[in-house]
């Protein structure tokens, strides 16, 4: 068989679920550039996920020295010192904390991922290889992931090539958060390599968390009961861009709409919350800054119920991205 000129890389689907199971493998999600490497004899071609050629001589040379005639590898390239990138930081537990509770409580969105060295091409290069698509004239993409990982394990990868190992932590997403990773990828052991965004690969991004105040809710739809989503916000001094704690409410503060929270509930909580919210209902929105506030099937309440919300980041419009409910607190002053 002839080595393909190009293959569309398999992409992971974002999930807010947290789970483990024997049918899944978990890997660290690196914060770098996706890279496919095509080796045919001494010739090596490197492409980004969008098929843009990448000129990285030290990496091409390392791949050219692999003791196979032709191979296609999939992985992620990063730059930086051992304390911020690569397997060393994974084992030592060090690394930059890009999403911590402190940033969430101060009202600042998660800091920009990555660093200047990654963007400038400086620092230590690493190619974190997590899959093999082709090996010595054989298309191995139809083989289960476990088999492809076994093939990959037989390749003698030397610096700057690094094999991405499976995580054996009981809650790998917690390790990702504590060590400052971007997140983890969950992959089904029996998954074939697909040229699309697949539900068989799931990415669990690290989350920030923040307490927010409920100012309304939407009606449930379909088979859902209780409510559809909470409409939440935060109090901030007027003319301020910060997002302080709900308990810092003062005279003249704005109540800023921050977004909707529609996941993280069970049926019992949905019904309990609806009963509490019905008792607090008011005729008009309590938000004084309400850009993006939904009006259809919406109800408004006195801002007395505080909830703990997890989310990936703040959008450029100051709204929560991929939010989910963590818990409910009754009194914002406690």
Secondary structure, 3 states (H helix, E strand, C coil): CCCCCCCCCCEEEECCCCCCCCCEEEEEECCCEEEEEEEECCEEEEEECCCCECCCHHHHHHHHCCCCCEEEEEEEEEECCCCCCHHHHHHHCCCCCCCCHHHHHCCCCCCCCCCHHHHHCCCCEEEEEEEEEEECCEECCCCCHHHHHHHHHCCCCCCCEEECCCCCCCCHHHHHHHCCCCEEEEEECCCCCCCCEEEEEEEEECCEEEEEEEEEEECCCCCCCCCCCEEEEEEECCCCCCCCCHHHCCCCCEEEEEEEECCCCCHHHHHHHHHHHHCCEECCCCCCECCCCCCCCEEEECCCCEEEEEECEECCCCCEECCEEEEEECCCCC
